[in-house]
Amino acid sequence: MAEPEVSSAAAGGGGRLRNAFGGVLCAFTLLLIGVVAFSIRLFSVIKYESVIHEFDPYFNFRVTQFLSKNGIYEFWNWFDDRTWYPLGRVIGGTVYPGLTLTAGTIWWLVNSLNIPLSVETVCVFTAPIFSANASWATYLLTKGTGAGLMAAAILAMVPSYISRSVAGSYDNEAVAIFALIFTFYLYVKTLNTGSLFYATLNALSYFYMVCSWGGYTFIINLIPMHVLLCIVTGRYSSRLYIAYAPLVILGTLLAALVPVVGFNAVMTSEHFASFLVFIILHVVALVYYIKGLLSPRLFKVAMTLVISVGLAVCFAVVAVLVALVASSPTKGWSGRSLSLLDPTYASKYIPIIASVSEHQPPTWPSYFMDINVLAFLIPAGIISCFLPLSDASSFMVLYLVTAVYFSGVMVRLMLVLAPAACILSGIALSEVFGVLTRSIKFQLSKLFDDSSAASGDSSSESSTNSAKSETRNEKSETAPKEKPSKKNRKKEKEVAESVPVKTKKEKRLLVLPFELSVMGILLLIVLGGFYVVHCVWAAAEAYSAPSIVLTSRSRDGLHVFDDFREAYAWLSHNTDVDDKVASWWDYGYQTTAMANRTVIVDNNTWNNTHIATVGTAMSSPEKAAWEIFNSLDVKYVLVVFGGLVGYPSDDINKFLWMVRIGGGVFPHIKEPDYLRDGQYRVDAQATPTMLNCLMYKLCYYRFVETDGKGFDRVRGYEIGKKHFKLTHFEEVFTTHHWMVRIYKLKPQKNRVRGKLKKLKSNAKTSSTLAAGRKKNPWQ
């Protein structure tokens, strides 16, 4: 009796040791995944320098600098008079503060520990740090240790996420993706456990997401969709109620505390779905509660009454909503939300949204670029989620379906698709590896069992032969044994062989042949190798270059174009502090942050009329443009031109959007006036309106002096108007590669020259005043 106890105790100790070793190995693997997620995003720092990327991050960097210098109370009340002149901007009430507060807290902590890091350094490395956090959150969200580790490793390297989280990409998405994944994890955790503690944490995580990014509306619409799906499919439970009801109540109250959201959390149409599902959930909960109290007969009577009252209330609510929609169809919806529901809405009604490149629909190659081989693993992951289907797995499938739709509408939302694709791919790879390794293990064990059985048979044969030789003489003396009948032998054989044969057949149904299993594992390893190589290439080449510092390769080697910082440095050192600079809105954040000069418009794009004014000025003849800029107190005009070096994202290529946005507010600007037979041209076939507009003149002024022909490398032909002079603007600075050109408005000419001219001017002025007409420079 003692031997079984000792063996069971040893087995229990071995199991505990194995679990402990597995836990340590899992923690070490997660640590390595975090290191990989952080280090793969450092190519931009290694190849270039520690610098902020793109356009929007410069505003976030400037706000973080203000926060670290002046404190949080000054940050909430900060009125920025250097943007949107002469309107200005209330920063505390128009910015999502999550990123700024996170980086400011990190900077305060490291400096409290006497680690002298600058604000810029903290901002540069915030995104790589939170990419590691996002990988760990993905591990928590994915079911199973193997699938979780696989999904975390895939997310750490997926190019779609790297594109928005490289070192220097100090944008809202840097922390928002972590908040998104962690909120989904806490929701699923609450759904599985029914714990109010996790429900409260879920609301707090949602609050952090609201503080970080406007994409929080994806969460507050996806979770209600899943709750409604569970109700319709008959999967209602108290756990579902606990997972959703506190999120709506507490999450909405916390979201209303964010100044940029405020009462929009309860007044805009983007949040109505959560409240509608909240009401439906309580109705269903009431039905289940009444069902538990009443007998089946009384329950039917009560349900008839409840349904009739409910239908009346629903009809009343629907009538009110229809009346509101009829009065104002787009009330409560933002332009970006309407663009997601109707991809053609922005191009028809809001060109300022359609002009942004990241708001365009993606192409099929962009999917292969951003998620690569994951596109082929996602279907297998969906199948695994249905075997068996649970509340958590149905949520992941719904998440994937909605993310695929929104990513197909707007290329920027490929970022939201990345976590779902990584999780389902991790589940698929884990299942496939499990089947293949189990098959190899079973086949090897079977092979070893057959070899040991063969050696046992050979030894038994030798012993039996010797025994036969010794007892050959005795057999004649012994009486012959009674042989069983043929029928009994057949029954014994069937009983002896029926069980092992059946188990062997069952096992063979769950495994694959040894050779096929080995080939499958090798194929998956090669596929994973290609994925890693693609991710490293994307991180090192495609997404590491900061837009403010450009590079190109030729036979002469690597060429660096640092024209943007050269231009902003010139503005900072050669202009007055109070001078106003006009440019297209793309460069507003950089001009304010790097040159510290007041701009007319910037990347916030909150005032379409102000942007249309600048677009109208760029589209107008030189004199009319000078009058518009002069009325706005503009002293310098900045344009970006890439015709000399082949930089395609210049203002000439963006010019038609200026025309469309300007024409949307000022009808005298018409797009057909700038097109020749429907084609946009700047060569000799260009229209006179195009050749005489301000944008053309500021970009191509003295351009013929570069090569004697005026050949535009971006457009691929010689310009139409080569020799002309500027009458109301003067060139003050052009960068080394002609990428940024800065012009100064000439002062207004003194129209009073001599006594006679003075009398004439006075007479003209009095006649103009008598006529009661004042010329509007914008028309």
C-alpha positions in Angstrom: 0.0 0.0 0.0 3.0 2.3 0.6 4.3 2.2 -3.0 1.3 3.8 -4.7 1.3 6.6 -2.1 5.0 7.3 -2.8 4.5 7.2 -6.6 1.5 9.6 -6.4 3.4 12.0 -4.2 6.3 11.9 -6.6 4.0 12.5 -9.6 2.4 15.5 -7.7 5.8 16.9 -7.0 6.9 16.5 -10.6 3.7 18.2 -11.8 4.2 21.2 -9.5 7.8 21.4 -10.6 6.8 21.2 -14.3 4.2 23.9 -13.8 6.7 26.2 -12.0 9.2 25.7 -14.7 6.5 26.4 -17.3 5.6 29.6 -15.5 9.1 30.8 -15.4 9.7 29.9 -19.1 6.5 31.8 -20.0 7.5 34.9 -18.1 11.0 34.8 -19.6 9.4 34.5 -23.1 7.1 37.4 -22.5 10.1 39.5 -21.4 11.9 38.6 -24.6 8.8 39.5 -26.6 8.8 42.9 -24.9 12.4 43.4 -25.7 11.8 42.5 -29.4 8.8 44.8 -29.5 10.9 47.7 -28.2 14.1 47.1 -30.1 12.5 46.5 -33.5 11.2 50.1 -33.4 14.6 51.7 -32.8 15.7 51.7 -36.4 14.7 55.3 -36.8 17.0 56.3 -34.0 19.8 54.2 -35.2 19.7 55.2 -38.8 18.8 58.8 -38.3 18.6 60.4 -34.9 16.4 60.8 -31.9 13.8 63.1 -33.5 10.0 63.5 -33.6 8.4 62.1 -36.7 5.6 63.3 -39.0 3.4 66.3 -38.4 0.9 65.7 -35.6 3.5 64.4 -33.1 5.1 67.9 -33.1 2.0 69.4 -31.6 1.9 66.6 -29.0 5.6 67.3 -28.2 4.9 71.0 -27.9 2.0 70.4 -25.5 4.1 67.9 -23.4 6.8 70.5 -23.1 4.3 73.1 -21.9 2.9 70.5 -19.4 6.3 69.6 -18.0 7.3 73.3 -17.6 4.0 74.8 -16.3 2.1 72.0 -14.6 -1.2 70.4 -15.2 -3.4 73.3 -14.1 -1.9 75.6 -16.6 -2.2 72.9 -19.2 -6.0 72.6 -18.7 -6.4 76.4 -19.0 -3.8 77.0 -21.8 -5.0 79.3 -24.6 -2.6 79.0 -27.5 -2.4 82.3 -29.4 0.2 81.0 -31.9 -2.2 78.8 -33.8 -5.3 79.7 -35.9 -4.5 83.4 -35.9 -6.5 85.5 -35.1 -8.8 82.9 -33.5 -6.4 81.0 -31.3 -7.1 77.6 -29.7 -8.0 76.4 -26.1 -5.6 73.5 -25.8 -7.0 71.9 -22.7 -10.5 71.6 -24.1 -9.6 70.5 -27.7 -6.9 67.8 -27.2 -7.0 64.2 -26.0 -4.8 64.4 -23.0 -3.9 60.7 -22.5 -0.7 60.7 -24.5 0.5 64.0 -23.0 -0.3 63.0 -19.4 1.4 59.6 -19.9 4.6 61.0 -21.3 4.6 63.8 -18.7 4.2 61.3 -15.9 7.1 59.1 -17.3 9.3 62.2 -17.5 8.4 63.2 -13.9 9.1 59.7 -12.6 12.5 59.3 -14.3 13.6 62.8 -13.2 12.5 62.0 -9.6 14.9 59.0 -9.8 17.7 61.5 -10.8 17.7 60.1 -14.4 18.3 63.2 -16.5 16.2 62.6 -19.6 14.8 65.4 -21.7 11.1 65.7 -22.6 12.0 65.0 -26.2 13.7 61.8 -25.4 10.8 60.6 -23.3 8.4 61.5 -26.2 10.6 59.6 -28.7 10.6 56.4 -26.8 7.0 56.4 -25.5 5.6 54.5 -28.5 8.2 51.6 -28.3 7.5 51.2 -24.6 3.8 50.9 -25.0 4.2 48.5 -27.9 5.7 46.1 -25.4 2.8 46.7 -23.1 0.4 46.1 -26.0 2.1 42.7 -26.7 1.7 41.7 -23.1 -2.0 42.8 -23.1 -2.4 40.7 -26.3 -1.1 37.7 -24.3 -3.7 38.2 -21.6 -6.5 38.6 -24.1 -5.7 35.5 -26.1 -6.9 32.3 -24.7 -4.3 29.6 -23.8 -0.5 29.9 -23.0 0.7 28.8 -26.4 -1.7 30.9 -28.4 -1.1 33.9 -26.2 2.7 33.8 -26.6 2.3 33.3 -30.3 -0.1 36.2 -30.6 2.1 38.5 -28.5 5.1 37.7 -30.6 3.2 38.3 -33.8 1.9 41.7 -32.6 5.3 42.7 -31.4 6.5 42.7 -35.1 3.4 43.3 -37.2 4.1 46.1 -39.7 0.7 47.7 -39.3 1.4 48.5 -35.7 5.0 49.4 -36.3 3.9 52.1 -38.8 2.4 54.1 -35.9 4.7 53.1 -33.0 8.3 53.5 -34.2 10.6 55.6 -32.0 9.7 59.2 -32.6 6.1 58.5 -33.7 4.6 60.4 -30.7 1.0 60.2 -31.7 -2.2 59.3 -29.9 -2.2 55.7 -31.3 1.1 55.1 -29.5 -0.7 54.5 -26.2 -4.3 54.0 -27.6 -3.7 50.5 -29.1 -2.5 49.3 -25.7 -5.6 50.8 -24.1 -7.8 49.2 -26.7 -6.4 45.7 -26.2 -6.4 46.0 -22.5 -10.0 47.2 -22.4 -11.1 44.2 -24.5 -9.1 41.9 -22.2 -10.9 43.2 -19.1 -14.3 43.0 -20.8 -13.6 39.3 -21.7 -12.3 38.7 -18.2 -15.4 40.1 -16.7 -17.5 38.1 -19.1 -15.8 34.9 -18.0 -15.8 35.5 -14.3 -18.7 37.9 -13.6 -16.5 39.9 -11.2 -17.4 43.5 -10.3 -13.8 44.1 -9.6 -12.8 43.5 -13.2 -15.9 45.4 -14.4 -14.6 48.5 -12.6 -11.1 48.0 -14.0 -12.7 47.7 -17.4 -14.5 51.1 -17.0 -11.2 52.7 -15.9 -9.4 51.2 -18.8 -12.1 52.6 -21.1 -11.6 56.0 -19.5 -7.9 55.9 -20.3 -8.8 55.0 -23.9 -11.2 58.0 -24.1 -8.4 60.2 -22.8 -6.0 58.9 -25.5 -7.8 58.7 -28.8 -11.0 59.5 -30.6 -11.1 55.9 -31.7 -12.7 55.0 -28.3 -16.1 55.1 -30.2 -15.0 51.8 -31.7 -15.1 50.2 -28.3 -18.4 51.7 -27.2 -20.0 50.4 -30.3 -18.3 47.0 -30.6 -19.1 45.8 -27.1 -22.8 46.7 -27.4 -22.9 44.8 -30.7 -21.4 41.7 -28.9 -23.9 42.0 -26.0 -26.8 42.2 -28.5 -25.4 39.2 -30.3 -25.3 37.2 -27.1 -28.9 38.2 -26.3 -30.2 37.2 -29.7 -28.4 33.9 -29.7 -29.8 33.0 -26.2 -26.5 33.4 -24.3 -27.7 35.9 -21.7 -26.3 35.5 -18.2 -25.6 37.5 -15.1 -22.0 37.6 -16.2 -23.0 39.4 -19.4 -25.0 42.0 -17.3 -22.1 42.6 -15.0 -19.7 42.9 -17.9 -21.7 45.6 -19.7 -23.9 47.6 -17.3 -21.1 49.1 -15.2 -19.1 49.9 -18.4 -22.0 52.0 -19.7 -22.7 53.8 -16.5 -19.3 54.3 -15.0 -17.5 54.5 -18.4 -19.9 57.2 -19.7 -19.6 59.3 -16.5 -15.8 59.1 -16.7 -15.7 59.9 -20.4 -17.8 63.0 -19.7 -14.9 64.3 -17.5 -12.6 64.5 -20.5 -13.0 68.2 -21.7 -12.7 67.3 -25.4 -15.6 64.8 -25.0 -17.8 66.4 -22.4 -21.5 66.0 -23.0 -20.8 64.4 -26.4 -20.6 61.2 -24.4 -24.4 61.3 -24.1 -25.5 63.6 -26.9 -23.9 62.4 -30.1 -25.2 59.6 -32.3 -22.0 57.6 -32.0 -22.9 56.7 -28.4 -26.6 55.9 -28.9 -26.1 52.3 -29.7 -24.6 51.6 -26.2 -27.6 53.2 -24.5 -30.1 51.3 -26.7 -28.4 48.0 -25.9 -28.3 49.0 -22.3 -32.1 49.3 -22.2 -32.6 46.0 -24.1 -30.3 44.3 -21.6 -32.4 45.5 -18.7 -35.6 44.4 -20.4 -34.1 40.9 -20.9 -32.9 40.8 -17.3 -36.3 41.8 -16.1 -37.9 39.0 -18.2 -35.5 36.4 -16.8 -36.2 37.7 -13.2 -39.9 37.5 -13.7 -39.6 34.0 -15.2 -37.9 32.8 -12.0 -40.7 34.1 -9.8 -43.9 33.2 -11.7 -45.3 29.9 -12.8 -45.3 29.2 -16.6 -48.9 30.2 -17.0 -48.6 33.5 -15.1 -45.3 34.2 -16.9 -47.1 34.1 -20.3 -49.7 36.6 -19.1 -47.0 38.9 -17.7 -45.0 38.6 -20.9 -47.9 39.6 -23.0 -48.4 42.8 -20.9 -44.6 43.5 -20.9 -44.3 43.0 -24.7 -47.3 45.3 -25.4 -45.9 48.1 -23.2 -42.4 47.6 -24.6 -43.6 47.8 -28.2 -45.4 51.0 -27.4 -42.3 52.5 -25.8 -40.1 51.4 -28.7 -42.5 52.9 -31.3 -42.4 56.2 -29.3 -38.6 56.2 -29.2 -38.3 55.3 -32.9 -40.7 58.1 -33.8 -38.6 60.6 -31.8 -35.4 59.4 -33.5 -37.0 59.6 -36.9 -38.1 63.1 -36.2 -34.6 64.1 -35.1 -33.0 62.5 -38.1 -35.5 64.1 -40.5 -34.8 67.5 -39.0 -31.0 67.1 -39.3 -29.8 63.9 -40.8 -26.1 64.4 -39.8 -26.7 65.9 -36.4 -24.6 64.3 -33.7 -22.3 62.5 -36.2 -18.8 63.6 -36.9 -17.5 63.8 -40.4 -15.1 60.9 -39.9 -17.9 58.7 -38.5 -20.1 59.4 -41.5 -17.2 58.6 -43.8 -16.9 55.2 -42.2 -20.6 54.5 -42.7 -20.6 56.0 -46.3 -17.1 56.0 -47.9 -18.2 58.5 -50.5 -19.5 61.0 -47.9 -16.3 62.9 -47.3 -15.4 63.2 -51.0 -18.9 64.7 -51.7 -19.4 67.0 -48.7 -16.2 67.3 -46.6 -13.1 67.6 -48.9 -10.9 68.5 -45.9 -11.3 64.9 -44.6 -11.0 63.3 -48.0 -7.7 65.3 -48.6 -5.9 63.3 -45.9 -4.0 60.4 -47.4 -4.6 58.1 -44.4 -8.4 58.6 -44.8 -8.3 56.9 -48.2 -9.4 53.3 -48.8 -6.5 50.8 -48.8 -5.4 48.7 -51.7 -4.9 45.0 -51.7 -1.1 45.3 -51.6 -1.3 47.4 -48.5 -2.9 44.5 -46.7 0.0 42.2 -47.6 2.4 45.0 -46.6 0.8 45.6 -43.2 -0.2 42.1 -42.1 1.6 39.9 -44.5 1.1 36.1 -44.0 -1.5 36.8 -41.3 -4.1 37.3 -44.0 -3.8 33.5 -44.8 -3.9 32.4 -41.1 -7.0 34.4 -40.1 -9.5 32.0 -41.6 -8.0 29.1 -39.6 -8.2 31.2 -36.5 -11.9 31.9 -37.1 -12.5 28.1 -37.5 -10.7 27.5 -34.2 -12.9 30.1 -32.4 -16.0 28.1 -33.4 -14.6 24.9 -31.9 -16.3 25.4 -29.5 -18.0 28.8 -29.7 -17.9 30.7 -26.4 -18.7 34.3 -25.4 -15.1 35.2 -25.6 -14.4 33.6 -29.0 -17.6 35.1 -30.5 -16.3 38.5 -29.4 -13.0 38.0 -31.2 -14.8 36.9 -34.4 -17.0 40.0 -34.2 -14.0 42.2 -33.5 -12.3 40.8 -36.6 -15.3 41.3 -38.8 -15.9 44.9 -37.8 -12.1 45.7 -38.0 -11.9 44.3 -41.5 -14.8 46.5 -42.7 -13.4 49.7 -41.2 -9.9 49.0 -42.4 -11.4 48.6 -45.9 -12.9 52.0 -45.6 -10.0 53.9 -44.2 -6.3 52.8 -44.4 -5.6 54.4 -41.1 -7.8 51.8 -39.4 -5.5 49.0 -40.5 -4.0 49.7 -37.1 -7.3 48.5 -35.4 -7.2 45.4 -37.5 -3.7 44.4 -36.4 -4.5 43.1 -32.9 -7.5 41.0 -34.1 -5.4 39.5 -37.0 -2.5 38.7 -34.6 -4.7 37.1 -32.0 -6.6 34.8 -34.5 -3.3 34.0 -36.3 -1.8 33.1 -32.9 -4.7 30.8 -32.1 -4.4 29.2 -35.6 -0.7 28.6 -35.3 -1.0 27.2 -31.8 -3.7 24.7 -32.9 -1.7 23.7 -35.9 1.5 23.3 -33.9 -0.4 21.3 -31.3 -1.7 18.8 -33.9 1.7 18.4 -35.6 3.7 18.0 -32.4 1.1 15.6 -31.0 1.3 13.6 -34.2 5.1 13.4 -34.1 5.0 12.4 -30.4 2.5 9.7 -31.0 4.3 8.3 -34.1 7.7 8.3 -32.2 6.2 6.6 -29.2 4.6 4.0 -31.5 7.9 3.4 -33.2 9.8 2.9 -29.9 7.1 0.6 -28.6 7.3 -1.6 -31.8 11.1 -1.8 -31.5 11.0 -2.7 -27.9 8.4 -5.3 -28.6 10.5 -6.8 -31.4 13.6 -7.1 -29.1 11.4 -8.8 -26.5 10.1 -11.3 -29.0 13.6 -12.3 -30.1 14.7 -12.9 -26.5 11.6 -14.9 -25.8 12.2 -17.0 -28.9 15.7 -18.0 -27.8 14.5 -19.0 -24.3 11.7 -21.0 -25.7 14.0 -22.9 -28.1 16.2 -24.0 -25.3 13.3 -25.0 -23.2 11.9 -27.1 -26.1 15.2 -28.9 -26.5 15.3 -29.8 -22.8 11.7 -31.0 -22.5 11.4 -32.7 -25.9 11.6 -36.1 -24.3 9.2 -35.2 -21.5 6.4 -34.2 -23.9 5.9 -37.7 -24.9 5.2 -38.7 -21.2 2.8 -35.9 -20.5 -0.9 -36.2 -21.3 -2.1 -33.9 -24.2 -4.1 -30.8 -23.1 -7.7 -30.3 -24.1 -7.9 -28.1 -27.1 -10.6 -25.5 -27.3 -13.2 -25.7 -30.0 -13.0 -23.5 -33.1 -16.0 -21.5 -32.0 -14.5 -20.7 -28.5 -11.1 -19.8 -30.0 -12.8 -17.3 -32.4 -14.7 -15.7 -29.5 -11.6 -15.4 -27.4 -9.7 -13.8 -30.3 -12.5 -11.3 -30.9 -12.6 -10.3 -27.2 -8.8 -10.0 -27.0 -8.4 -7.9 -30.2 -11.5 -5.8 -30.2 -10.4 -3.2 -27.6 -6.8 -2.4 -28.8 -7.9 -2.3 -32.4 -10.6 0.2 -31.6 -8.3 2.5 -29.6 -5.7 2.4 -32.4 -8.3 3.5 -34.9 -9.4 6.3 -32.6 -5.9 7.5 -32.1 -5.1 7.5 -35.8 -8.0 9.8 -36.4 -6.4 12.5 -34.2 -2.9 12.3 -35.6 -1.1 12.8 -39.0 1.6 10.7 -40.6 5.1 11.4 -39.3 6.5 12.7 -42.5 3.6 15.0 -43.1 3.9 16.4 -39.6 7.6 17.1 -40.0 7.0 18.8 -43.3 4.2 20.9 -41.8 6.4 22.1 -39.0 9.2 22.9 -41.3 6.8 24.8 -43.6 5.5 26.8 -40.7 9.0 27.7 -39.6 9.9 28.9 -43.0 6.7 30.9 -43.2 7.5 32.4 -39.8 11.0 33.2 -41.1 9.6 35.1 -44.1 7.3 37.0 -41.7 10.1 38.0 -39.5 12.3 39.1 -42.4 9.4 41.2 -43.8 8.7 42.8 -40.5 12.3 43.7 -39.9 12.5 45.2 -43.4 9.3 47.2 -42.9 10.6 48.5 -39.6 14.1 49.4 -41.0 13.2 50.7 -44.4 9.5 51.5 -44.9 8.5 53.0 -41.6 11.6 54.2 -39.9 12.3 57.4 -42.0 11.0 60.5 -40.3 9.1 62.8 -42.7 11.1 65.8 -41.6 14.4 64.2 -42.7 14.3 62.5 -46.1 16.8 60.2 -47.7 17.4 58.8 -51.2 19.9 56.3 -52.7 21.7 56.7 -56.0 24.9 55.6 -57.6 26.7 58.3 -55.5 25.5 56.8 -52.3 23.0 58.0 -49.7 21.6 61.5 -49.9 20.0 63.2 -46.9 17.5 66.1 -47.4 17.2 68.2 -44.3 15.4 71.1 -45.9 12.4 71.2 -43.5 14.5 71.9 -40.4 16.7 74.2 -42.4 13.6 76.3 -43.3 12.2 76.3 -39.8 15.6 77.3 -38.4 15.7 80.2 -40.8 12.3 81.3 -39.7 13.3 81.1 -36.1 16.5 83.1 -36.5 15.5 85.7 -39.2 11.9 86.7 -38.4 10.3 88.5 -35.5 8.6 86.6 -32.8 5.2 88.1 -33.6 5.4 87.5 -37.4 2.6 85.4 -38.9 3.4 82.6 -41.3 0.9 81.2 -43.8 1.2 77.8 -45.4 -1.0 74.8 -46.1 -2.4 73.2 -43.0 0.0 70.2 -43.2 2.9 72.2 -41.9 1.2 74.2 -39.2 2.2 72.0 -36.3 5.9 71.8 -37.4 6.1 75.6 -37.9 4.7 76.4 -34.5 6.8 73.8 -32.7 10.2 74.2 -34.5 10.1 77.8 -35.7 8.0 79.2 -32.8 6.0 81.4 -35.1 2.3 82.1 -35.3 0.4 80.2 -38.1 -2.9 80.8 -39.7 -4.0 77.1 -39.9 -2.6 73.8 -38.6 -3.3 70.1 -38.6 -6.2 70.3 -36.2 -8.5 71.2 -39.1 -11.3 72.3 -36.7 -12.2 75.4 -38.8 -13.0 74.6 -42.4 -13.6 78.2 -43.3 -10.2 79.3 -42.1 -8.5 76.5 -44.2 -10.7 77.4 -47.2 -9.4 81.0 -46.9 -5.8 79.9 -47.2 -6.8 77.6 -50.1 -8.5 80.4 -51.8 -5.4 82.6 -51.5 -3.2 79.9 -52.9 -5.7 79.5 -55.8 -6.1 83.2 -56.6 -3.9 85.5 -58.7 -1.0 87.2 -57.0 -2.7 90.5 -56.3 -5.9 88.9 -54.8 -3.8 86.5 -52.8 -1.8 89.4 -51.4 -5.0 91.1 -50.3 -6.2 88.0 -48.5 -3.0 87.4 -46.7 -2.6 91.0 -45.8 -6.0 91.1 -44.3 -4.9 88.2 -42.0 -1.6 90.1 -41.0 0.5 87.5 -42.7 4.1 88.5 -43.3 5.6 85.3 -44.7 4.3 82.5 -47.0 5.8 79.0 -46.9 5.4 76.5 -49.8 6.8 73.0 -50.2 8.1 72.2 -53.7 9.6 68.8 -54.8 10.0 69.3 -58.5 13.8 69.6 -58.3 14.6 66.5 -56.3 11.5 64.4 -57.1 9.7 64.8 -53.8 6.1 63.8 -54.6 4.3 65.1 -51.5 4.7 68.7 -52.4 2.1 71.5 -52.6 1.7 71.2 -56.3 0.4 67.7 -55.9 -1.9 68.9 -53.1 -3.1 71.9 -54.9 -6.3 70.5 -56.3 -7.4 69.9 -52.7 -6.8 73.5 -51.9 -9.0 74.4 -54.8 -11.8 72.0 -53.7 -11.7 73.1 -50.1 -11.6 76.8 -51.1 -14.3 76.4 -53.6 -16.5 74.7 -51.0 -16.7 78.0 -49.1 -16.0 80.6 -51.8 -17.9 79.6 -54.9 -15.9 81.8 -57.3 -13.1 79.2 -57.0 -14.0 76.4 -59.5 -12.0 73.3 -60.1 -12.6 73.0 -63.8 -10.8 76.4 -64.3 -7.6 74.6 -63.3 -8.0 71.5 -65.5 -7.4 71.1 -69.2 -9.9 68.6 -70.6 -10.3 67.1 -67.1 -6.5 66.7 -66.6 -4.4 68.5 -64.0 -1.4 69.9 -65.8 1.4 72.5 -65.1 3.1 72.3 -68.5 2.4 74.4 -71.6 -1.1 72.8 -71.9 -2.1 74.2 -68.4 -5.0 76.6 -68.2 -4.3 80.4 -67.8 -6.0 80.2 -64.3 -3.5 77.6 -63.3 -0.4 79.4 -64.7 -1.4 82.6 -63.0 -2.4 81.4 -59.5 -0.2 82.1 -56.5 0.8 78.5 -55.8 2.2 78.1 -59.3 4.2 81.3 -59.1 5.6 80.6 -55.6 6.7 77.1 -56.5 8.2 77.7 -60.0 9.7 81.2 -59.5 13.2 81.1 -60.9 12.9 77.3 -61.4 14.1 77.6 -64.9 17.5 78.8 -63.6 18.2 75.3 -62.2 18.6 73.5 -65.5 17.7 76.0 -68.1 14.5 74.1 -69.1 12.4 74.0 -66.0 11.9 70.3 -66.0 9.7 69.1 -63.1 10.9 65.6 -62.0 7.7 64.8 -60.1 5.3 65.7 -62.9 7.6 64.5 -65.6 7.6 67.5 -68.0 8.7 71.0 -68.5 6.6 73.7 -66.8 4.4 76.0 -68.9 5.3 79.4 -67.6 9.0 79.7 -67.1 10.0 83.4 -67.0 7.9 85.7 -64.8 8.4 88.2 -62.0 6.6 88.6 -58.7 5.0 91.9 -58.0 3.5 91.5 -54.5 5.8 88.8 -53.0 9.6 88.6 -52.7 11.7 85.5 -52.2 13.6 85.6 -48.9 14.8 82.0 -48.5 15.0 78.8 -50.5 16.5 75.7 -49.0 19.5 73.8 -50.4 17.4 71.3 -52.4 14.6 73.8 -53.2 12.1 71.7 -51.1 10.9 74.6 -48.9 10.6 78.2 -50.3 9.7 81.2 -48.1 8.3 84.5 -49.5 7.7 87.8 -47.8 4.7 90.0 -48.6 5.8 93.3 -50.1 4.6 96.4 -48.2 1.7 98.2 -49.7 2.7 100.9 -52.2 2.2 104.5 -51.2 -0.5 105.6 -53.6 -0.1 109.3 -52.8 2.7 110.8 -54.9 2.4 114.5 -55.3 -0.4 117.0 -54.8 -2.3 116.1 -57.9 -2.3 112.4 -57.3 -3.2 113.0 -53.7 -6.3 115.0 -54.8 -7.2 112.3 -57.3 -6.9 109.6 -54.7 -9.0 111.6 -52.3 -11.7 112.1 -54.9 -11.6 108.4 -55.7 -11.9 107.5 -52.1 -14.8 109.8 -51.5 -16.6 108.4 -54.6 -16.0 104.9 -53.4 -17.4 105.7 -50.0 -20.4 107.4 -51.6 -21.1 104.4 -53.6 -21.2 102.4 -50.4 -19.2 99.5 -51.8 -16.2 97.9 -50.2 -14.2 95.3 -52.1 -14.0 91.9 -50.4 -10.5 90.5 -51.1 -11.8 86.9 -50.8 -14.2 87.2 -53.7 
